[in-house]
Amino acid sequence: MNAQRRVKPFLGAALLSLSVLATPALGADKKQPSMDEMVKFFNTIIFHSEFKDIKGSKTIKKWKGPLRVGIRDFAEVTVNKDGREVTQLKQVKVKKAHVKFIQKHLNSLVRATGLKTEDAKKTGKPANFKINFVPHRHLGNPYLAKANPKLLRKMAAQGGCYFILWSDKVTGNISEALIVVNSDRLLIRINHCLLEEMTQSLGLPNDSNMISPSIFSDLSRRTELTRSDLLILKALYHPRMKAGLPREQALKVAGEILPELEASLP
């Protein structure tokens, strides 16, 4: 797969492998939107972009292969360089709380989508779902990703967390994801950030206040997926929702499978 086809940002050392752990059942929303509203929500979340100067996708983007999660935690250190003091990132031991949050969210996402996970160390393959924790002032550090520095600074300016995806423009297959989280935040905010960015890194790049409560709402501070979130995620990873499917066809398929999925949920 050549780089020109492969690299498509959405708006994105030692690696720690994760196993999937059991978690409680997902909660339901109090009031469910109509199926027409859900199709519109699907359209907004999948095909729109929250950044005005970045075009939304015209086709379905999703993972087809296994996720290999890698986690890095960084601290800021001061070093002497050419006679002057400069600050830089130093990799440190990953915090247990961060690992716990990721394990919980990974489990719920894998269960909802049917995606598989692999141990990067055991397979000898590089991690393709990377999560970096960095101090606030280093959120846009170019060391974190081989991406346009201007794009990194733009996303880092929000101050919380962000993600970047790389996908094939023709097949719609997502091959890599990078998540960057502000480690200076309170743990409850980090927990929410991780769920939102991990979910969006599966091919749901946009935010929307169209339906609430939802992990995709700007007003949300949730740490679990809602029923509406689960429906959108399951629709994206339904066998009939093929990667690379054009928007109009995808919305037609969504209108057919969303009622089926809604009826199947408890």
N, C-alpha and C positions, 0 to 999 in steps of 0.2 A: 504494500500500500504506500503510494508516494506521499510525501509531506504536504504537497499542495492540496490533495484531496482529503488528507487525513485531518489536518489541523484546522479546527473551526471553533474558536472560543465562543461560549454562550454568554455569558452574563445573564481563574483560575488563576554515607550515613547508615546508620543502623535502622532496620525496620522491624516493627513489632507485629507479629502475626496474631490474629484474633480467632477464637472459636466462637460459635454461636450459642448463646445461653438462653434459657427459657425466660419468658416475661409474661406478665398478666395479659388478659384479653384487652383489646382496644375498646375504648368507650364510645358510646353513640351520641350523636348530636340530639338536642332536645326537639328541634324542629327541622325536618328534612326539606330541602328545596325540591322543586319539581324536576322532572327529567329534562325538560327544555332548559331550565336554568343550569342543570348539571352539564349539558352539552356545551352551553355557552361558557361555563366555567372551564371545562376541558379545553376549549378553543383558546381561551385567554392564557391559561397556565402553560399550555404546550407550545403555542405558536406565537405569542406576543413576547416583547422584550421590555423590561423595565427601564432600559437605557435608550433615550431618544435617538442617539447616533449609532445604535447597533440594531440591525434588522433582525426581526424574529425569524424563526425557522419556517420553511415552507413545507417541510416533510417531517415525518415522525423520526425522532432520534431516541434510541434506547440501547441498553446493554444487551448483548447476545452471549457474551462469554462470562466466565466467573470473575468475581471481585477478589482482588488480593489487597487487603488493607494494610497500609503502612502508616505508622504514627511517629511524628517527631515533635519534641518539645524543646523550645529554645529560650535562653536567657540572654540578657544584654550584658556584655562585659567591656571593660575599657582596656585597651592595649596601647603600647608605645610603638608608633610607626613613623620612621624617618624623623625622630626627635619630637614628635607631637603625639598627644593622646587622641585616640579615635575610639568610637564605640562600634562594636560588631556583635553578631549573633554567635552564641556558643551552644551546641547541642547538649542537653541535659537529660536526666532520667525522666521518663514520661510519668506524669502524676497518676496515681491510682484512680482518682475521681474521674479524670478524663477518659481513662480506659473503660471504666464502668459505664459511663454515659454512652460511649461508642458501642460497646457490646450490646447494650439494651436496644439502641436504635437500629443497629445492624440486624439484630434478630427480627425485629418487627418488620423491617423492610424486606428482608429475605423471605419471610413468611408470606408477605402480601404479594410479592412479585414472582416467586418461584426461582429467583436467581440463585446461583451457586456461589460458594466461596472457596478459595484455595489458600493454603499456607504458602506464602512467598518463599520461606526458608526451605520447606520440604520439596517444593516443585523446582526451585532454582530459578524461578522467573521473577522479574522485578515487580514490585507493588504497582498496581495501576489505579488504586483508589487511595490517594495520599491525603493525610490530614496533618496540618502543621499548626502548632500552638506557638504564637510569638507575642512579645510585648507590643502594646499599641503603636508605638512610634516606628515599628518595623513591619507593619502590615503590608506595605508596598515594597518591601526589600526585594530587589531583582534576583537575589540568591535563591529565592524560594521556587521560582519557576522560569522555564524558558518561554517567556511570553512578552508581549509588547510592554515595555516599562510604563508607557503612558496609560495603558489599560489597567495595569496593576495599581498605579497611583489613583486612578479614577475610582476603582472599587474599594481601595483601602480608605479613601476619604470618608466613607460612611462610618468607619470606626468600630464596626462590630465584627463581621465575618463575611466571607465571600467565597465563591467557587468559580472554577473554570473547567470547561469540558473540551475534550478533543474528540472529534467524530469524523467519520468518512462522509463527505458530501453526497456521494452516490448511493451507498448502501444504508446510510443512517446509523451505522453501528458506532456506538460510543466506545472508544478504546482506552481512555484515561480521564481521570478526574483529579483535581487538586482543590482542597478546602483549606482556607486559612482562617484561623480563629484568634481573636484578641484575648490573650491569656490574662490580661489585667482585669477583665470583667469578673463580676460575681459569679459563683459557680452556677446559680440558677439561670443566669443569662447565657452562660456557656452551654449549658444543657439544652436550652431552647435553640441556640444558634446551631448546634450540632445536628439536631433533628431536622431543622429547616434546610440546612445546606446539604446534608446527606440525602434527604429526600429529593431536593431539586437536582442534585448531581446524577440522578437516575434518568434525567431527560425531561424534567418539569421546571424550566428555568425562570418562569415569570412569577411575580407577586400579584395579588389581586385582593381587593376588599369586597368583591362581588358577593361572596358567600362568607358568613361568619357564624360560629367560630371556624377557623381554619388555620393550619400551619402556614398557608400562603398569604395570609392577611398581614398587612404592615402593623396592625394593632395587636397581633398575637404575641403571647409569651408562653405558648403551650409547650409541653414536653412530651406530649403523646399525640398521635394522629387522631383526627376526628373521623366520623363515619364518611363525611363528604370527601375528606382527603384520601381515605382508603379506597373509595369508589373511583376517584380519578387515577390513582396509582394502579389499581387493579385493571382499569380499562386500558391504560397504556401498555401493560404487560400481558394483556389477554392475547392468546395465540392468533386471533384474527386481526389484531392491530400490528401489522408488519412494520418492521423498521424500514424507513425509506418511503412509506406510504404518503402520497401527496395530501395536503390539508383537506381538500373537499371530500376525498374518499375516506379519510380518517374520521372526519366529523360524522359521516354517514354510518360508519362502523360503530362509532361511539354511541350514536342514537339507538343502535340496535342492541348493543351489549350492556349498556348502563342499566336498563331496567332489569335485565337478567341478573346482573351483579347485585343490584339493590335487593332483589328478592332472595338472593342466596345468603345475604348477611343476617346474622341473628338480630 
